[in-house]
Amino acid sequence: MFSSCLIYLFIYLLSVHYTGTLLDGTKFDSRRDMGAPFTFTLGQGQVIKGWDEGIRSMKKGENALFTIPPELAYGESGSPPTILPKATLQFDVELLSWTSVKDICKDGGLFKKILVEGEKWENPKDPDEVLVNYEARLEDGTLVKKSDGVEFTVEDGHFYPALSKAIKTMKKGQKVILTVKPQCELSMICFVHNFISFYYEVELVSFMKDKESWDIETPEKIEAAGKKKEEGNALFRAGKYAKASKRYEKAIKFIEYDTNFSIKEKKSAKDLKIACNLNDAACKLKLKDYKQAEKLCTKVLDLESTNVKALYRRAQAYIQLTDLDLAEFDIKKALEIDPNNRYIFCLQFTYI
């Protein structure tokens, strides 16, 4: 199935000046007085219904005076204390500009405006490595973050999920403006500012397609698996356990089927499978996915029945799953193999 965040609509981003008054002339709001235009997306429920219906009829540069009845404004409740219940409102509106943009997530959370068209037709996918320039700013223009030539894997999204969603719609050399709303799961919104919009100017400089296992020869598969393992190790050391887990899983995919491997290559593949599954099990324990940790350790023990690390980590998983008899069995077996291992020795007392 296709992700909904890859289905996008064309919508219109409008910029207006306006002054809002009651019928007696009392002014309650004015972007003209603030000296900054108001930007919103047409038809997304970001403004009152009277605006969505009225401004839709305007042309760029046009000035219009709208008289909006309460049912198309703030209704029976009003907007106290300025706007009373059942109030009819007047808005003097100037349409400064409108731009066709793409609603990438189809929920009003992430909009893309193309500044420079890219090359060819290919878009990056989750496993691909990309090189990106970007600037991140708040609505008032304050620079939050800037980076020239940052490299990352699309699925990692660098430092926020919206970037990976946008990157997957871009082409090499394309430059865009992204408008990112809170509902697009920005991990940094709460950290930087309190639920406001961000604007990003992003340029996809280049990207490198991540090869699948069937695209490369056997020696390259082992090399590629080793590279993914090292990437996973670096991420694990950085405390990024979910991302590290994905690297280990990718490494395994390169060497999963070894029927065409030589004896030497099968030995290398086996060692990598053991290391990657053990490391992935460590990730799953950190992520409290104990059932998956148990399965990964079992895979290792199928390849090497005396692997003490696999017995130790599987016992940890069993303890968390309250399978204490199985945990005890693994601990005893591990101590038979390595009676001086203090980690295993200490583990046997954690479930007593």
Buried (B, 14 or more C-beta within 10 A) or exposed (E): EEEEBEEBEEBBBBBBBBBBBBEEEEEBBBBBEEEEBBBBBBEBEBBBBBBBEBBEEBEEEEEBEBEBEBEBBBBEEBBEEBBEEBBBBBBBBBBBEBBEBBBBBBEBBBBBBBEEEBEEEEBBEBBBBBBBBBBBBBEEEEEBBEEEEBEBBBBBBBBBBBBBBBBBBBBBBBBBBBBBBBEBBBEBBEEBBEEEBBBBBBBBBBBEEBBEBEEBEBEEBBBBBBBBBEBBBEBBEEEBBEBBBBBBBBBBBBBEEBEEBEEEBBEBBBBBBBBBBBBBBBBBBBBEBBEBBBBBBBBBBEEBEEBBBBBBBBBBBBBBBEBEEBBBBBBEBBBEEBEEBEEBBEBBEEBE
